[in-house]
């Protein structure tokens, strides 16, 4: 009898882990994750709501009007330095918010489920004063992952930042894995 309950529990876990976050208007889907919940901000633009949004960089966006080439050709998103691509992060030194780059690693070319793109990591110092934008304030070193993934018709772009600590880096890895499982447009059901 105990073996039966363990089998049922395993089946329930398998079914619940395969559930999908899908946005048909935006033509994309992601496997759902207990670690990341998405809040719709506007058409096809979502914030990750269960993590501190350091620098306003925790988002996912899908553009069904432009393909991956639109990201590659936009220096505000991805720029070429020497022979390598890097994701862009704006330096900010304002009275309420500061963002300074410590390290920007070259973006790696990726190919996932018929889509092409880039993934890169950035490490920097961020500080936000308390009570600005209704937060408690922070001052820390963060690591951010940026991903642009798509085909000629659609592109998914996302950034996710977490403290540059052991647990923060684990969330970065989990987020990368989640996004690498994304499906766009025609790929659904494949």
Residue pairs with C-beta under 8 A, 6 or more apart in sequence:
17 31
18 31
19 31
19 32
20 29
20 30
20 31
20 32
21 29
21 30
21 31
21 32
21 38
22 28
22 29
22 30
22 188
23 29
23 44
23 62
25 43
25 44
26 43
26 44
26 62
26 64
27 62
27 64
27 154
27 184
27 185
27 188
28 62
28 154
28 156
28 182
28 183
28 184
28 185
29 182
29 183
29 188
30 60
30 178
30 179
30 181
30 182
31 178
31 181
33 174
33 178
35 50
35 171
35 174
35 175
35 178
36 48
36 50
36 51
36 174
36 175
36 178
37 48
37 49
37 50
38 46
38 47
38 48
38 49
38 60
39 46
39 47
39 48
39 49
40 46
41 47
41 59
44 61
44 62
44 63
44 64
45 59
45 60
45 61
46 59
46 60
46 61
47 53
47 58
47 59
48 58
48 59
48 60
48 160
51 58
51 160
51 162
51 171
52 58
52 135
52 138
54 126
54 138
54 142
54 144
54 161
54 162
55 92
55 97
55 99
55 126
55 128
55 142
55 161
57 144
57 159
57 160
57 161
58 159
58 160
58 161
59 158
59 159
60 156
60 157
60 158
60 179
61 156
61 157
61 158
62 154
62 155
62 156
62 157
62 184
63 70
63 154
63 155
63 157
64 153
64 154
64 185
66 154
66 155
67 150
67 151
67 152
67 153
67 154
67 155
68 115
68 116
68 117
68 148
68 149
68 150
68 151
68 152
68 155
69 152
70 155
71 77
71 78
71 117
71 118
71 148
71 150
71 155
71 157
72 78
72 85
72 118
72 148
75 88
76 88
77 87
77 88
77 148
77 157
78 85
78 86
78 87
78 88
78 107
78 118
78 148
79 85
79 86
79 88
80 86
84 106
84 107
85 106
85 107
85 118
85 120
86 104
86 105
86 106
86 107
86 120
87 104
87 107
87 118
87 120
87 122
87 146
87 148
87 159
89 99
89 101
89 104
89 122
89 124
89 144
90 99
91 99
91 100
91 101
92 98
92 99
93 100
95 129
96 128
96 129
96 132
97 126
97 127
97 128
97 129
97 132
98 125
98 126
98 127
98 128
99 124
99 125
99 126
100 124
100 125
101 122
101 123
101 124
102 123
102 124
102 125
102 141
103 122
103 123
103 124
104 120
104 122
104 123
105 120
105 121
105 122
105 123
106 120
107 118
107 119
107 120
107 146
108 118
108 119
108 120
109 116
109 117
109 118
110 116
110 117
110 118
110 119
110 147
110 149
110 180
111 117
112 149
112 180
112 182
113 183
113 187
113 190
114 151
114 187
115 149
115 150
115 151
115 184
115 187
116 149
116 150
116 151
117 147
117 148
117 149
117 150
117 155
118 146
118 147
118 148
119 145
119 146
119 147
119 176
120 145
120 146
121 143
121 144
121 145
121 146
121 172
122 143
122 144
122 146
123 141
123 142
123 143
123 144
123 164
124 141
124 142
124 144
125 139
125 140
125 141
125 142
126 138
126 139
126 140
126 141
126 142
126 161
127 137
127 138
127 139
127 140
128 135
128 137
128 138
128 139
129 137
130 136
130 137
131 137
140 163
140 164
141 163
141 164
142 161
142 162
142 163
142 164
142 168
143 161
143 162
143 163
143 164
143 168
143 169
143 172
144 159
144 160
144 161
144 162
144 172
145 159
145 160
145 161
145 172
145 175
145 176
146 157
146 158
146 159
147 156
147 157
147 158
147 159
147 176
147 179
147 180
148 155
148 156
148 157
149 155
149 156
149 157
149 179
149 180
149 182
149 184
150 156
150 184
151 184
151 185
153 185
154 184
154 185
156 179
156 182
156 184
158 179
160 171
160 172
160 175
162 168
162 169
162 171
162 172
183 190
